[in-house]
């Protein structure tokens, strides 16, 4: 039903729907691929927080072994579900947002730190390090949030 309604969804709705599906461990390829493709089409409406949420959800996609009848190579994983340009595009959104006066919330900082384990973007890491002392002093920042 989500796919039938997806043309009516805004960027924020796509992000929330995709994150919810990943959280619920419901990630069939026929749902994941169109939602991620839609997020790329809606790029000008995807904010920095949304890009972090999408990257974090993609990083949590389970490794999947699917079988395509037309394909002899049956080793597909979560990387095959994600459009090739997705990571670079979402990191670009975050990079552009960090060039302005953008202050990360503790949950966004934790999610971005988790995503950055598999990514090498010096600019983003340096900006995170600059904001880290401020984020640690916020009331809604808890030790378990960063120790996960």
C-alpha positions in Angstrom: 0.0 0.0 0.0 2.9 2.3 0.7 4.2 1.8 -2.8 0.8 2.6 -4.3 0.7 5.9 -2.4 4.4 6.8 -2.8 3.8 9.4 -5.5 1.9 11.4 -2.9 4.6 11.3 -0.3 6.9 14.2 0.5 10.6 13.7 1.2 10.1 13.6 5.0 7.4 10.9 4.6 9.7 8.8 2.5 12.5 9.1 5.2 10.1 8.2 8.0 8.5 5.3 6.1 11.9 3.8 5.1 13.3 4.2 8.6 10.2 2.6 10.1 10.5 -0.4 7.7 14.1 -0.9 8.6 13.3 -0.6 12.3 10.6 -3.3 11.8 13.0 -5.5 9.9 10.7 -5.5 6.9 13.0 -4.7 4.0 11.9 -6.6 0.8 13.8 -5.4 -2.3 10.5 -4.5 -4.0 9.9 -1.9 -1.3 13.4 -0.7 -0.5 14.6 0.0 -4.0 11.7 2.3 -5.0 11.8 4.2 -1.7 15.5 4.9 -2.0 15.1 5.9 -5.6 12.3 8.3 -4.6 14.6 9.8 -1.9 17.1 10.6 -4.6 14.4 12.2 -6.8 13.3 14.4 -3.9 16.9 15.5 -3.2 16.2 19.2 -3.1 13.8 18.6 -0.2 15.9 16.2 1.8 17.5 18.0 4.7 20.7 17.2 6.6 18.8 15.4 9.4 16.8 13.4 6.8 20.1 12.4 5.0 21.6 11.2 8.3 18.4 9.2 9.0 18.5 7.6 5.6 22.2 6.7 5.8 21.7 5.3 9.3 18.7 3.2 8.1 20.7 1.9 5.0 23.6 1.0 7.3 21.2 -1.1 9.4 19.7 -3.0 6.4 20.2 -6.7 7.0 22.4 -8.6 4.6 19.9 -10.2 2.4 20.3 -13.3 0.2 17.7 -12.9 -2.5 17.3 -14.9 -5.7 16.6 -13.3 -9.0 15.4 -15.8 -11.6 17.1 -13.9 -14.4 20.5 -13.7 -12.7 23.0 -16.5 -12.3 24.8 -14.7 -9.6 22.6 -15.2 -6.5 24.8 -13.4 -4.0 22.9 -10.2 -3.5 23.2 -8.1 -0.3 22.0 -4.8 1.0 24.4 -3.0 -1.3 22.4 -4.2 -4.3 19.3 -2.7 -2.8 20.8 0.8 -2.6 21.3 2.9 -5.7 25.0 3.3 -6.6 25.0 7.1 -6.1 23.0 7.0 -2.9 25.8 7.3 -0.3 27.7 10.0 -2.1 24.6 12.0 -2.7 23.4 11.8 0.9 26.9 12.7 2.2 26.8 15.6 -0.2 23.6 16.9 1.5 25.2 16.6 4.9 28.4 18.3 3.7 26.5 21.2 2.3 24.5 21.5 5.5 27.6 21.5 7.6 29.0 24.4 5.6 26.4 26.6 7.1 25.6 27.2 10.8 24.1 23.7 11.5 24.2 22.3 15.0 23.7 18.6 15.3 21.4 17.1 17.9 22.8 14.3 20.1 20.7 11.6 18.3 21.8 12.9 14.9 25.5 13.0 16.0 25.3 9.4 17.3 23.6 8.2 14.1 26.1 10.0 11.9 29.1 8.7 14.0 27.7 5.1 13.4 27.4 5.7 9.7 30.9 7.3 9.4 32.5 4.1 10.6 32.3 2.8 7.0 32.9 6.1 5.3 35.9 8.4 4.8 34.8 12.0 4.6 37.3 14.1 6.5 35.2 17.3 6.3 32.2 15.7 8.0 34.4 14.0 10.7 36.2 17.2 11.5 32.9 19.1 11.8 31.5 16.4 14.1 34.6 16.6 16.3 34.2 20.4 16.5 30.6 20.0 17.7 31.2 17.0 20.0 32.0 19.0 23.2 28.9 21.1 22.8 26.7 18.1 22.1 28.0 16.2 25.2 26.9 19.1 27.4 23.3 19.1 26.2 20.6 17.8 28.5 19.2 15.3 26.1 22.6 13.7 25.5 23.0 10.5 27.5 26.0 8.2 27.8 24.1 5.2 26.4 23.3 7.3 23.3 27.0 7.5 22.5 28.0 4.1 23.8 25.7 2.2 21.5 
